[in-house]
């Protein structure tokens, strides 16, 4: 890599006044030019915090920078377009506080205190269930009418009609059932719901969490010409020990019984993943082992939120109902969140 790229500090800012943006942009430009970029653990952490703090999806952002020759000014303008034309002062303050190791100001501290003071969402029984099974359902995480508004936004984005099943199959959804739909106001509102933030805060034992900007998905009923699109059971993390605590989550936007393509997982697998891996026959690819017989579909109502331990094998299931399964993915994590850099 050119020496000049190595000298871009996280402290350098552009007109947005946000640290690390320029270093991130330079690294992506280096990758686009074919240079090998060796990220430090701090770069990896800062990159994730930067994108989530700015409300930017990882895949959308990397595709934009790798597929275009965007200048730094153009990248900052692109960031603004995904933040309704301006960054909130608390966004900039929070990111810069982390990147320069300074404490939060009064407004940010007050927000964390608000989450801390919010009544417990997960009961003692919920937490015990979480420890044993590795997932929990937060009932009525958002009101039904808010879930419905988000569902309608998904229908509009797809250009499909809820009462016209033929329209559900007339055009591609995205990658399988996954939609590149991130920036609608109702999606943003769901990410800021205190009831969801409190549930994550209880599991992580801190209110100081960063929210991901994840996609939505649309899983219509299978037909003779439209088979199940997946994803089948999988992990979204490296299977290289040592393992670290982590969460994932999704919000049901419509009532979803078990047969309607419900989210599924293998309960309790997080407690013995390391033993299971150690006992596999030599040369076995753990990601190709069929665990379907152990999978359990998690039915829930519109507005319910499912959180699962990221070491659980999980996925979608074939929709054998009469209505699509529609969800929004949403996760939260603390600054010190760790993930294995080596993908196995």
C-alpha positions in Angstrom: 0.0 0.0 0.0 1.3 3.5 -0.7 3.0 5.0 2.3 0.6 8.0 2.1 -2.3 5.8 3.0 -0.6 4.5 6.1 -0.3 8.1 7.3 -4.0 8.9 7.4 -4.9 9.2 11.0 -8.3 8.6 12.6 -8.0 12.2 13.9 -8.3 13.7 10.4 -11.7 15.0 9.6 -13.5 16.6 6.7 -16.4 19.0 6.5 -18.6 16.7 8.6 -16.2 17.0 11.5 -16.3 13.3 12.2 -13.1 11.5 13.0 -12.1 8.3 11.3 -14.2 8.9 8.2 -11.2 9.9 6.1 -9.1 6.9 7.2 -12.0 4.6 6.4 -12.5 6.2 3.0 -8.7 5.9 2.2 -8.6 2.2 3.2 -11.6 1.5 0.9 -10.0 3.4 -1.9 -6.8 1.3 -1.4 -8.8 -1.9 -1.6 -10.5 -0.7 -4.8 -7.1 -0.1 -6.3 -6.1 -3.6 -5.5 -3.8 -3.0 -2.5 -3.8 -5.3 0.4 -5.2 -3.5 3.5 -4.3 -5.1 6.8 -6.7 -3.8 9.4 -5.8 -3.6 13.0 -8.4 -4.7 15.6 -8.9 -1.0 16.4 -9.5 -0.2 12.7 -12.1 -3.0 12.6 -13.8 -1.7 15.8 -13.7 1.9 14.6 -15.0 1.0 11.2 -18.1 -0.7 12.7 -18.7 2.1 15.2 -18.3 4.7 12.4 -20.9 3.0 10.1 -23.4 2.3 12.8 -23.0 5.7 14.4 -23.7 7.3 11.0 -26.6 5.0 10.3 -24.8 3.4 7.3 -25.3 -0.3 6.3 -22.0 -2.1 5.9 -22.8 -3.8 2.6 -24.3 -0.7 1.0 -21.4 1.5 2.1 -18.7 -0.9 1.0 -20.4 -1.5 -2.4 -20.7 2.2 -3.0 -17.0 2.9 -2.3 -15.7 -0.2 -4.1 -17.8 0.3 -7.2 -17.3 4.0 -7.6 -14.3 6.3 -7.7 -16.0 8.6 -5.1 -13.9 11.5 -3.9 -13.8 12.1 -0.2 -16.1 15.1 -0.6 -18.5 12.9 -2.6 -18.4 10.3 0.2 -19.3 12.8 2.8 -22.2 14.1 0.7 -23.3 10.5 0.3 -23.3 10.1 4.1 -25.5 13.2 4.4 -28.0 11.9 1.9 -28.5 8.9 4.1 -29.0 11.1 7.1 -31.8 13.3 5.7 -29.3 16.0 4.8 -27.6 16.5 8.1 -25.9 14.8 11.0 -27.4 15.2 14.4 -24.9 16.9 16.9 -25.2 13.9 19.2 -24.1 11.6 16.4 -20.9 13.6 15.8 -20.2 14.0 19.5 -20.7 10.3 20.4 -18.4 9.1 17.6 -15.7 11.7 18.2 -15.8 10.9 22.0 -15.1 7.3 21.3 -12.4 7.9 18.6 -10.5 10.3 20.9 -11.1 8.6 24.2 -13.1 11.4 25.8 -16.2 11.1 28.0 -19.6 11.8 26.7 -21.3 15.2 27.2 -24.4 15.9 29.3 -27.0 15.1 26.6 -25.5 11.6 25.8 -25.1 10.8 29.5 -28.8 11.8 30.0 -29.9 9.4 27.3 -28.0 6.5 28.8 -29.5 7.3 32.2 -32.9 7.2 30.6 -32.3 3.7 29.3 -30.9 2.7 32.7 -34.0 4.0 34.5 -36.4 2.4 32.1 -38.3 -0.5 33.7 -36.9 -4.0 33.1 -38.2 -5.5 29.9 -36.8 -9.0 30.4 -38.1 -10.7 33.6 -36.0 -13.1 35.7 -37.7 -16.0 33.9 -36.9 -14.4 30.6 -33.2 -14.1 31.5 -33.2 -17.7 32.8 -34.7 -18.8 29.5 -32.1 -16.8 27.6 -29.3 -18.5 29.5 -30.6 -22.0 28.8 -32.0 -21.6 25.3 -30.0 -18.7 23.8 -33.0 -16.7 22.6 -35.8 -14.7 24.0 -39.0 -13.0 22.6 -39.7 -9.5 23.7 -43.5 -9.3 23.4 -45.0 -6.0 22.0 -41.6 -4.5 21.6 -43.3 -1.9 19.4 -47.0 -1.2 19.0 -48.9 -3.2 16.4 -49.7 0.0 14.5 -46.0 0.9 14.3 -45.2 -2.6 13.0 -48.0 -2.2 10.4 -46.6 1.1 9.3 -43.2 -0.5 8.8 -44.8 -3.5 6.9 -46.5 -1.1 4.6 -43.2 0.7 3.9 -41.8 -2.6 2.9 -44.7 -3.3 0.5 -44.2 0.1 -1.0 -40.5 -0.4 -1.4 -41.1 -3.7 -3.2 -43.8 -2.3 -5.4 -46.1 -5.2 -4.3 -49.6 -5.4 -3.0 -50.6 -7.3 0.3 -53.9 -8.4 -1.2 -52.5 -9.5 -4.6 -50.5 -12.7 -4.1 -49.5 -12.7 -7.8 -47.5 -9.5 -7.2 -45.4 -11.2 -4.6 -43.5 -13.1 -7.3 -43.3 -10.7 -10.2 -39.9 -9.2 -9.4 -36.7 -10.0 -7.4 -36.8 -9.2 -3.7 -33.0 -8.8 -3.4 -30.6 -11.5 -2.4 -33.0 -14.3 -1.8 -35.5 -13.0 0.7 -33.1 -10.1 1.9 -34.0 -6.6 0.8 -31.6 -3.7 0.5 -34.1 -1.4 2.3 -32.5 0.5 5.2 -33.3 4.2 5.4 -37.1 4.7 5.7 -38.1 6.8 8.7 -40.2 4.0 10.3 -37.1 1.7 10.2 -35.1 4.4 12.0 -37.9 4.9 14.5 -37.9 1.2 15.4 -34.2 1.3 16.0 -34.7 3.9 18.7 -37.5 2.3 20.7 -36.6 2.3 24.4 -38.2 -1.1 25.0 -35.9 -2.7 22.5 -32.9 -0.8 23.8 -33.6 -1.8 27.3 -33.9 -5.5 26.5 -30.4 -5.4 24.8 -29.1 -3.4 27.7 -30.2 -6.1 30.1 -28.4 -8.8 28.1 -25.2 -6.8 27.7 -25.5 -5.3 31.2 -24.8 -1.8 29.9 -27.1 0.9 28.3 -24.1 2.2 26.2 -24.9 0.2 23.1 -24.5 1.0 19.4 -27.3 0.1 17.0 -26.8 -1.6 13.6 -28.4 -0.4 10.4 -29.6 -3.7 9.0 -31.8 -4.8 6.2 -35.3 -6.1 6.0 -36.6 -9.4 4.5 -39.6 -10.6 2.7 -40.3 -14.4 2.7 -43.4 -15.2 0.6 -45.1 -18.6 0.6 -43.4 -21.3 -1.4 -45.0 -22.4 -4.7 -44.3 -24.9 -7.4 -42.2 -22.4 -9.2 -40.9 -20.4 -6.2 -39.0 -22.7 -3.8 -37.7 -21.7 -0.4 -34.9 -19.1 -0.9 -33.2 -19.5 2.4 -31.1 -18.7 4.3 -30.9 -22.1 5.8 -29.3 -22.7 9.2 -26.0 -20.8 9.5 -23.8 -18.7 11.7 -22.8 -15.1 10.9 -19.7 -15.3 13.0 -16.3 -17.1 12.8 -16.3 -20.6 14.2 -12.7 -20.1 15.4 -12.4 -20.3 19.2 -12.3 -18.5 21.6 -15.9 -17.5 21.3 -17.2 -14.2 22.6 -20.7 -13.1 23.7 -22.8 -11.5 21.0 -26.4 -11.0 20.0 -28.6 -10.7 16.9 -32.2 -9.7 16.5 -35.3 -9.3 14.3 -38.6 -7.5 14.6 -41.7 -9.3 13.2 -43.7 -6.8 11.2 -46.7 -9.1 10.7 -48.2 -12.0 12.7 -46.0 -15.0 12.0 -47.1 -18.5 13.0 -44.6 -21.3 12.9 -45.5 -22.5 9.4 -45.3 -19.0 7.9 -41.5 -19.0 7.3 -40.8 -18.2 10.9 -37.3 -17.5 12.2 -35.8 -20.7 13.5 -32.8 -21.7 15.6 -31.2 -24.6 17.5 -32.0 -23.7 21.1 -29.1 -24.1 23.6 -26.4 -24.7 21.0 -24.4 -21.7 22.3 -23.7 -23.7 25.5 -21.9 -26.5 23.8 -20.7 -25.2 20.4 -17.0 -25.6 21.4 -17.5 -29.2 22.4 -19.5 -30.0 19.3 -16.8 -28.6 17.1 -14.1 -30.5 18.9 -16.0 -33.8 18.5 -16.6 -33.5 14.7 -14.7 -36.0 12.6 -11.4 -34.6 11.2 -11.9 -32.6 8.0 -15.6 -32.0 8.6 -16.8 -28.5 7.6 -19.1 -27.5 10.5 -21.0 -25.2 8.2 -22.1 -28.1 6.1 -23.4 -30.3 8.9 -27.2 -30.6 8.7 -28.8 -29.5 12.0 -32.3 -29.1 10.6 -33.8 -31.8 12.8 -32.9 -29.8 15.9 -34.2 -26.5 14.6 -37.2 -24.9 16.3 -39.4 -22.2 14.6 -40.1 -19.2 16.7 -43.7 -17.9 16.1 -44.6 -14.4 17.2 -47.0 -11.5 16.6 -46.5 -8.3 14.8 -44.4 -6.0 16.9 -42.6 -8.8 18.8 -38.9 -8.9 18.8 -36.6 -12.0 18.8 -33.1 -11.7 20.2 -30.7 -14.7 19.9 -27.2 -15.5 20.9 -25.0 -15.2 17.8 -23.5 -18.7 18.4 -26.9 -20.4 17.7 -27.3 -21.9 14.3 -30.2 -19.9 12.9 -32.1 -19.1 9.7 -35.4 -18.7 8.0 -37.8 -21.6 7.2 -40.0 -22.5 4.2 -43.1 -20.4 4.2 -46.0 -22.9 4.0 -48.6 -20.3 5.0 -50.7 -17.9 3.0 -49.0 -14.6 3.8 -45.4 -13.5 3.6 -43.1 -13.3 6.6 -41.8 -9.7 6.8 -39.2 -8.7 9.3 -36.6 -6.0 10.2 -33.2 -7.0 11.4 -31.8 -5.0 14.3 -28.9 -5.6 16.7 -27.0 -3.7 19.4 -23.5 -4.1 20.9 -21.1 -2.2 23.2 -17.9 -0.5 22.2 -15.8 -3.3 23.6 -17.6 -6.0 21.6 -15.1 -8.5 20.3 -15.2 -10.8 17.3 -12.7 -13.2 15.9 -10.8 -11.6 13.0 -10.0 -15.0 11.4 -13.0 -16.4 9.5 -13.4 -20.2 9.9 
